[in-house]
Amino acid sequence: MSNLKHPVETEPEGFVAVYEDSYRGGGIAIGGYSRRDPSGLAQRNPDAAIVNVVRVRQVAREYHGWDLDSEAGIREAAMAGC
């Protein structure tokens, strides 16, 4: 298994494709990422909602109980080279 992180965990800006997580029977699943091209991301993921990563982190934390760093924490980690 890979220990790579998804951009929702590491990127302070951009867009992601969000799906209903049918595999687990509810909640959200996060797919593709684009830093500056939400239209292209929508074309590649026609069944998904394209959402700003800041909003996705907020929804994931508040409504789905995900443990994600704040935007400030992500920026600090990037500056520290993590």
C-alpha positions as CSV (number, residue, x, y, z in Angstrom):
1,M,0.0,0.0,0.0
2,S,1.2,3.5,-0.9
3,N,1.8,6.0,1.8
4,L,1.3,8.9,-0.6
5,K,-1.1,11.6,0.5
6,H,-4.0,13.0,-1.5
7,P,-3.8,16.7,-2.4
8,V,-6.7,17.4,0.1
9,E,-4.2,16.6,2.8
10,T,-1.3,18.5,1.3
11,E,-2.4,21.3,-1.0
12,P,-3.5,24.7,0.2
13,E,-5.4,25.5,-2.9
14,G,-7.0,23.9,-6.0
15,F,-10.0,21.8,-6.8
16,V,-11.0,18.1,-6.3
17,A,-13.7,15.8,-7.6
18,V,-16.0,14.7,-4.9
19,Y,-18.3,11.7,-5.1
20,E,-20.8,10.0,-2.9
21,D,-19.0,7.0,-1.4
22,S,-21.1,4.1,-2.6
23,Y,-18.4,1.6,-1.6
24,R,-18.8,2.3,2.1
25,G,-22.5,3.0,1.8
26,G,-22.4,6.7,2.4
27,G,-20.2,9.7,3.0
28,I,-17.9,11.2,0.5
29,A,-15.0,10.0,-1.6
30,I,-12.5,12.3,-3.1
31,G,-11.0,11.7,-6.5
32,G,-9.0,13.8,-9.0
33,Y,-7.2,17.1,-8.3
34,S,-6.4,20.1,-10.3
35,R,-4.6,23.2,-9.1
36,R,-6.1,25.6,-11.6
37,D,-8.4,23.9,-14.0
38,P,-11.8,23.0,-12.5
39,S,-13.4,22.8,-16.0
40,G,-10.9,20.2,-17.1
41,L,-11.4,18.3,-13.9
42,A,-15.1,18.3,-14.5
43,Q,-14.6,16.9,-18.0
44,R,-12.5,14.1,-16.6
45,N,-14.9,13.3,-13.8
46,P,-18.4,13.9,-15.1
47,D,-20.2,12.2,-12.2
48,A,-18.4,14.3,-9.5
49,A,-19.0,17.6,-7.9
50,I,-15.9,19.8,-8.4
51,V,-15.1,21.6,-5.1
52,N,-12.5,23.9,-3.8
53,V,-10.0,21.9,-1.5
54,V,-10.5,24.4,1.4
55,R,-14.3,23.7,1.4
56,V,-13.8,19.9,1.0
57,R,-11.5,19.9,4.1
58,Q,-14.1,21.9,6.0
59,V,-16.9,19.5,5.0
60,A,-14.8,16.4,5.6
61,R,-13.8,17.6,9.1
62,E,-17.2,19.0,10.3
63,Y,-19.6,16.5,8.7
64,H,-17.7,13.3,8.2
65,G,-15.2,13.3,11.1
66,W,-12.0,13.2,9.0
67,D,-8.8,14.2,10.8
68,L,-7.3,16.8,8.4
69,D,-4.8,19.5,9.1
70,S,-5.9,23.1,8.8
71,E,-4.8,25.3,5.9
72,A,-2.2,26.9,8.2
73,G,-0.9,23.5,9.2
74,I,-0.5,22.5,5.5
75,R,1.3,25.7,4.7
76,E,3.7,25.2,7.7
77,A,4.4,21.6,6.6
78,A,5.2,22.8,3.1
79,M,7.5,25.5,4.3
80,A,9.3,23.0,6.6
81,G,9.8,20.7,3.6
82,C,7.5,17.8,4.9
